[in-house]
Amino acid sequence: RGGNPSLSSAFLGASMVSATRRPRGPWRVVAWWCMARTLGAEVSLEVLREDDAGGGVCWLQHSRVAALKARGRSRGQQVDCDDDGARAFASAVAAPTTYWASKGGGPSSSGSTRSVGGVNVSAGPKWSFKDETASIVSVHPCIDQQKAVYLAHRNGKLRKFSADGALLWTNTANFDIKKRQAAQFVTGGPVLLGGAVFIGSVDGHITAVDAASGRMLWRERVAASCGPDSWSLAGVGGTVFAAMRSADLHPEPDFGGADQIIAVDASSGRVVWTFQLPAEDMIVYNWLGSFADDPPSLLFSTVLGRPYRLRLCDGTVVWQGPAISNATNTPMPTTGGMALGPSGLAYVPRNVAVDGGKQRGLLSAYNISTGAIVWTRPLALPTSNAPAIGRLSGASGSMSVVVAVGENAWFPDPIAELRGTFADGTPVAYNSEILALDAATGEPTGWRYAPPPHRRPQAEGDAYPDHICLPDAWSNAAIGGDGTVYIGHMSGNIFALRDADGDGALDADAGEVQSYYGGRCYQGSPGVAPGMVVSTPCDGMHVFLADGGSSAAA
């Protein structure tokens, strides 16, 4: 899941997809637990059966993967965590130097900013861009202080554009023209740090590129490999952090994910430390890192929704959340991640199995000082994205957590699309919604929007053989300084949601819901700068400017 074009060939090679089975509900449970067995045990062939009346069998061929024996250890250069270098992280956390530096916007990955986009999304983008090879985009843009935009394609090309759409440079250090379009190479979303932009590739390399010139500064292999999911690099001070794989983790077929967090010196590419996830936590997926002080730390959550806090200087554990068990509900993986709010809370999504083979989401708030759970809120649908935290327009000064939930679309199924039903008679209809919770209590605020059900088996624009993005129902959200929420959707729309009249709710008839349909689904999250919103659908990029403008291709 999560912008993973190789998943199509992986599933097809394992005989897991056909035009006659319904790719929803129990199917998802089976597929995820196949992955769990791959990552957590030494097996060669696994046969799992669905619990629904269809009784379909999931066959999954595994490579022999040794069970991970590490239990949350870090290794690498040992650093005195009381030295000046360690303390320097604190001031870096509080002083972002770009408008949108990474997937979550800034060091907290809150998905919010003081910048007001102020754009009319319904009027369309001022300019757009698509790669000449039609390469997929499944990560976020970055926006620097001059409002230049950085875009990474999966084919390995990294580009920089001016705010008005002029191409300033293209870096092809990770591009191989011999590879087919669907080949995934760059999957680590970019981060801007210290005048450089960093990207990660599936061969375990991190590449540093000079932001001004596009010249490669260094390219170093820091791990055996990384997963083909849509994870993101994070950076603070003089260190870049990445989700990578140990040599023991090589699942077949490859669903993505990583079992190591690696800290890398931003000036040289030297590995500072490596944190190995305990086997019971499986992996991180679509990894998203956040930073906090006292002590300077990196925070993140695993695919099962277990939060971690590590010291920045040496990667040792400050605290970790309780192990996820099936004492009350069977835990199910999520492709979402942790985000931090400004009031000392970290917000972590996870999923659980419910009756009928379906899933629903949970969102929990943790005290970042102690790791204690403050509240947990059940959600009606599965959650596959990190929440965003900010003040929504019309709110009385209170902080909200915006969480998007929904049923993810699947592979193209021409027969089901023609009939409007899957083979078992279930209507082709994927439901989704986005809602706000009170950040302190987890109580619903009444702010919510549910788009019409998506009535295609696949996300908008996904097509065989090379255009399989497989996004989640929603991208991560971005909250502008005026409280407008920008978010991409599997329907091919980017939405702008703003409670203009201050009644705490959204009224589409009153113009509080804007949208732009670009024909392609979204995995990458939007970025916001003053007078600018940048969205990255799976086929490229749209840039909306506050002075309006019509859709145009660059």
QUIRA-V609595 format. One record per residue. N is the residue number from 1. RES is the residue in one letter. OMEGA is omega in degrees with one decimal (NA if undefined). Layout:
N|RES|OMEGA + N|RES|OMEGA
This chain:
1|R|169.8 + 2|G|176.5 + 3|G|-171.4 + 4|N|-177.3 + 5|P|179.5 + 6|S|-178.6 + 7|L|-178.3 + 8|S|180.0 + 9|S|179.5 + 10|A|179.8 + 11|F|-177.8 + 12|L|179.5 + 13|G|-179.9 + 14|A|179.1 + 15|S|-176.6 + 16|M|-176.8 + 17|V|171.5 + 18|S|-177.4 + 19|A|-174.3 + 20|T|179.1 + 21|R|-176.4 + 22|R|-174.7 + 23|P|-178.5 + 24|R|170.5 + 25|G|-175.5 + 26|P|177.3 + 27|W|-178.7 + 28|R|-178.7 + 29|V|-178.9 + 30|V|-177.2 + 31|A|-178.6 + 32|W|-177.8 + 33|W|169.0 + 34|C|179.5 + 35|M|-178.8 + 36|A|178.4 + 37|R|179.0 + 38|T|-172.3 + 39|L|-171.2 + 40|G|-175.9 + 41|A|178.7 + 42|E|-176.9 + 43|V|177.6 + 44|S|178.7 + 45|L|-177.7 + 46|E|176.8 + 47|V|179.8 + 48|L|-177.3 + 49|R|176.8 + 50|E|180.0 + 51|D|-176.7 + 52|D|-174.5 + 53|A|-179.3 + 54|G|177.4 + 55|G|-178.2 + 56|G|-178.6 + 57|V|177.7 + 58|C|176.2 + 59|W|-179.1 + 60|L|178.3 + 61|Q|-179.9 + 62|H|160.0 + 63|S|178.3 + 64|R|-176.0 + 65|V|-179.4 + 66|A|178.2 + 67|A|-179.3 + 68|L|-176.8 + 69|K|-177.5 + 70|A|179.6 + 71|R|174.9 + 72|G|-178.8 + 73|R|173.6 + 74|S|175.4 + 75|R|-179.1 + 76|G|-178.9 + 77|Q|178.0 + 78|Q|-173.6 + 79|V|173.6 + 80|D|-173.6 + 81|C|175.4 + 82|D|-176.6 + 83|D|-176.3 + 84|D|179.8 + 85|G|179.4 + 86|A|-178.7 + 87|R|-179.6 + 88|A|178.2 + 89|F|-173.6 + 90|A|-179.2 + 91|S|178.8 + 92|A|178.9 + 93|V|-174.3 + 94|A|-172.9 + 95|A|176.0 + 96|P|-175.9 + 97|T|177.0 + 98|T|179.9 + 99|Y|-179.1 + 100|W|-168.8 + 101|A|-172.4 + 102|S|-174.0 + 103|K|-178.8 + 104|G|177.3 + 105|G|-175.5 + 106|G|-173.8 + 107|P|-178.4 + 108|S|-174.5 + 109|S|-177.7 + 110|S|-177.4 + 111|G|-179.2 + 112|S|-177.7 + 113|T|173.1 + 114|R|-179.6 + 115|S|178.0 + 116|V|178.2 + 117|G|174.5 + 118|G|-175.6 + 119|V|171.6 + 120|N|-175.8 + 121|V|-177.4 + 122|S|179.3 + 123|A|178.6 + 124|G|-177.8 + 125|P|173.7 + 126|K|175.0 + 127|W|-178.1 + 128|S|179.0 + 129|F|171.6 + 130|K|178.7 + 131|D|-176.9 + 132|E|175.9 + 133|T|-177.1 + 134|A|-179.1 + 135|S|-179.6 + 136|I|170.9 + 137|V|179.7 + 138|S|179.8 + 139|V|-174.0 + 140|H|167.9 + 141|P|166.9 + 142|C|-178.2 + 143|I|-178.1 + 144|D|-174.0 + 145|Q|174.4 + 146|Q|-178.0 + 147|K|168.0 + 148|A|-173.2 + 149|V|179.1 + 150|Y|-175.0 + 151|L|178.1 + 152|A|173.3 + 153|H|179.3 + 154|R|179.3 + 155|N|175.8 + 156|G|-179.5 + 157|K|175.7 + 158|L|-175.7 + 159|R|173.3 + 160|K|180.0 + 161|F|169.7 + 162|S|-178.0 + 163|A|-178.8 + 164|D|170.8 + 165|G|177.6 + 166|A|176.9 + 167|L|-176.0 + 168|L|173.6 + 169|W|174.1 + 170|T|176.1 + 171|N|-176.5 + 172|T|-178.3 + 173|A|-178.6 + 174|N|-175.3 + 175|F|176.3 + 176|D|-175.0 + 177|I|-178.5 + 178|K|-178.1 + 179|K|178.0 + 180|R|-173.3 + 181|Q|-175.2 + 182|A|-177.6 + 183|A|180.0 + 184|Q|177.3 + 185|F|176.1 + 186|V|177.5 + 187|T|176.8 + 188|G|-177.2 + 189|G|-171.0 + 190|P|170.1 + 191|V|175.2 + 192|L|-178.3 + 193|L|171.8 + 194|G|178.2 + 195|G|178.4 + 196|A|173.3 + 197|V|-174.4 + 198|F|175.8 + 199|I|179.3 + 200|G|-178.2 + 201|S|-171.3 + 202|V|177.6 + 203|D|176.1 + 204|G|179.0 + 205|H|163.8 + 206|I|179.6 + 207|T|175.2 + 208|A|-177.1 + 209|V|177.0 + 210|D|-174.7 + 211|A|-177.9 + 212|A|-171.3 + 213|S|-173.9 + 214|G|-179.5 + 215|R|177.4 + 216|M|178.2 + 217|L|174.4 + 218|W|175.1 + 219|R|-173.5 + 220|E|174.2 + 221|R|-174.9 + 222|V|-179.1 + 223|A|-179.7 + 224|A|-179.2 + 225|S|167.1 + 226|C|-174.9 + 227|G|178.5 + 228|P|175.0 + 229|D|-174.1 + 230|S|178.2 + 231|W|-175.6 + 232|S|171.7 + 233|L|174.7 + 234|A|-178.9 + 235|G|176.2 + 236|V|-178.5 + 237|G|177.4 + 238|G|-173.8 + 239|T|174.8 + 240|V|-176.9 + 241|F|-174.9 + 242|A|174.1 + 243|A|-175.1 + 244|M|-177.0 + 245|R|170.5 + 246|S|178.7 + 247|A|-179.8 + 248|D|-173.7 + 249|L|177.7 + 250|H|-176.8 + 251|P|174.1 + 252|E|-5.8 + 253|P|-171.8 + 254|D|178.7 + 255|F|-175.3 + 256|G|-179.7 + 257|G|-177.4 + 258|A|-179.7 + 259|D|178.3 + 260|Q|167.5 + 261|I|-172.9 + 262|I|175.2 + 263|A|-173.5 + 264|V|175.2 + 265|D|-173.6 + 266|A|-177.2 + 267|S|-172.4 + 268|S|-174.0 + 269|G|179.0 + 270|R|177.8 + 271|V|179.3 + 272|V|175.0 + 273|W|178.7 + 274|T|176.6 + 275|F|179.8 + 276|Q|179.0 + 277|L|172.3 + 278|P|-176.3 + 279|A|-176.5 + 280|E|177.8 + 281|D|-179.3 + 282|M|-171.3 + 283|I|160.8 + 284|V|-176.3 + 285|Y|-171.8 + 286|N|-169.5 + 287|W|179.5 + 288|L|-179.5 + 289|G|178.2 + 290|S|-175.5 + 291|F|176.9 + 292|A|-179.0 + 293|D|172.4 + 294|D|-4.8 + 295|P|176.3 + 296|P|-168.4 + 297|S|170.7 + 298|L|179.0 + 299|L|178.0 + 300|F|176.0 + 301|S|-176.7 + 302|T|-178.7 + 303|V|176.4 + 304|L|176.5 + 305|G|176.8 + 306|R|-177.6 + 307|P|176.1 + 308|Y|169.7 + 309|R|-178.8 + 310|L|174.3 + 311|R|-178.9 + 312|L|-170.8 + 313|C|-175.7 + 314|D|176.1 + 315|G|177.5 + 316|T|-173.8 + 317|V|170.8 + 318|V|169.7 + 319|W|173.5 + 320|Q|-179.9 + 321|G|178.1 + 322|P|177.6 + 323|A|179.7 + 324|I|-178.7 + 325|S|177.9 + 326|N|-179.2 + 327|A|179.8 + 328|T|178.4 + 329|N|176.9 + 330|T|-179.2 + 331|P|177.4 + 332|M|-177.9 + 333|P|173.0 + 334|T|174.2 + 335|T|177.0 + 336|G|-179.5 + 337|G|-177.9 + 338|M|169.6 + 339|A|-179.0 + 340|L|172.2 + 341|G|-176.8 + 342|P|-174.6 + 343|S|175.5 + 344|G|178.7 + 345|L|173.2 + 346|A|-174.8 + 347|Y|-171.0 + 348|V|175.1 + 349|P|169.3 + 350|R|-178.4 + 351|N|175.7 + 352|V|176.3 + 353|A|176.9 + 354|V|-175.9 + 355|D|178.1 + 356|G|178.2 + 357|G|179.8 + 358|K|179.4 + 359|Q|169.7 + 360|R|-177.7 + 361|G|170.6 + 362|L|172.8 + 363|L|-178.8 + 364|S|173.5 + 365|A|-179.8 + 366|Y|171.6 + 367|N|-173.5 + 368|I|177.6 + 369|S|-173.3 + 370|T|-174.4 + 371|G|-179.2 + 372|A|176.2 + 373|I|179.6 + 374|V|175.2 + 375|W|174.6 + 376|T|-178.7 + 377|R|174.3 + 378|P|-179.1 + 379|L|-172.7 + 380|A|-174.8 + 381|L|178.9 + 382|P|176.4 + 383|T|-175.6 + 384|S|-175.4 + 385|N|171.7 + 386|A|174.9 + 387|P|172.9 + 388|A|-174.6 + 389|I|179.8 + 390|G|178.3 + 391|R|-177.9 + 392|L|-179.6 + 393|S|179.7 + 394|G|179.1 + 395|A|-176.8 + 396|S|176.4 + 397|G|-176.5 + 398|S|-179.8 + 399|M|-179.7 + 400|S|170.1 + 401|V|179.5 + 402|V|-178.2 + 403|V|178.8 + 404|A|-178.9 + 405|V|178.5 + 406|G|176.3 + 407|E|-177.0 + 408|N|173.6 + 409|A|-169.8 + 410|W|-179.0 + 411|F|174.8 + 412|P|178.9 + 413|D|-173.3 + 414|P|-178.8 + 415|I|179.6 + 416|A|179.1 + 417|E|179.4 + 418|L|-177.5 + 419|R|-174.3 + 420|G|177.3 + 421|T|171.9 + 422|F|-174.3 + 423|A|-179.5 + 424|D|178.6 + 425|G|178.5 + 426|T|179.0 + 427|P|172.8 + 428|V|-176.8 + 429|A|178.6 + 430|Y|-177.1 + 431|N|179.8 + 432|S|173.4 + 433|E|174.6 + 434|I|-175.0 + 435|L|-179.9 + 436|A|174.1 + 437|L|173.0 + 438|D|-173.2 + 439|A|-177.1 + 440|A|-172.2 + 441|T|-175.7 + 442|G|179.9 + 443|E|176.7 + 444|P|-178.7 + 445|T|-174.3 + 446|G|176.4 + 447|W|179.8 + 448|R|175.3 + 449|Y|177.0 + 450|A|176.8 + 451|P|175.8 + 452|P|177.1 + 453|P|176.5 + 454|H|-169.3 + 455|R|168.2 + 456|R|-179.7 + 457|P|-178.5 + 458|Q|172.5 + 459|A|-172.2 + 460|E|176.6 + 461|G|177.4 + 462|D|-177.3 + 463|A|174.8 + 464|Y|3.2 + 465|P|-167.4 + 466|D|-174.8 + 467|H|177.1 + 468|I|-179.6 + 469|C|-179.4 + 470|L|-179.7 + 471|P|169.1 + 472|D|-179.8 + 473|A|-179.3 + 474|W|163.7 + 475|S|165.4 + 476|N|179.4 + 477|A|172.7 + 478|A|-177.7 + 479|I|178.0 + 480|G|-177.0 + 481|G|176.2 + 482|D|178.0 + 483|G|177.3 + 484|T|178.1 + 485|V|177.5 + 486|Y|-176.7 + 487|I|177.5 + 488|G|-172.5 + 489|H|179.9 + 490|M|-179.9 + 491|S|-176.0 + 492|G|178.7 + 493|N|161.0 + 494|I|-177.5 + 495|F|169.4 + 496|A|-172.5 + 497|L|-177.2 + 498|R|178.4 + 499|D|-172.2 + 500|A|-176.2 + 501|D|173.5 + 502|G|-178.9 + 503|D|177.3 + 504|G|-178.9 + 505|A|178.4 + 506|L|-178.7 + 507|D|-178.4 + 508|A|-178.7 + 509|D|179.8 + 510|A|178.2 + 511|G|-178.8 + 512|E|175.7 + 513|V|174.6 + 514|Q|177.5 + 515|S|173.1 + 516|Y|179.5 + 517|Y|-179.6 + 518|G|175.7 + 519|G|-177.7 + 520|R|-178.3 + 521|C|-174.8 + 522|Y|164.2 + 523|Q|178.2 + 524|G|-179.0 + 525|S|-179.8 + 526|P|171.6 + 527|G|-174.7 + 528|V|172.4 + 529|A|-179.7 + 530|P|179.1 + 531|G|-174.9 + 532|M|169.6 + 533|V|-179.2 + 534|V|177.6 + 535|S|-177.4 + 536|T|171.2 + 537|P|-174.0 + 538|C|179.1 + 539|D|178.8 + 540|G|-173.8 + 541|M|171.5 + 542|H|179.1 + 543|V|179.3 + 544|F|179.6 + 545|L|-172.7 + 546|A|179.0 + 547|D|176.4 + 548|G|-178.1 + 549|G|-178.9 + 550|S|-179.5 + 551|S|179.2 + 552|A|179.9 + 553|A|177.2 + 554|A|NA
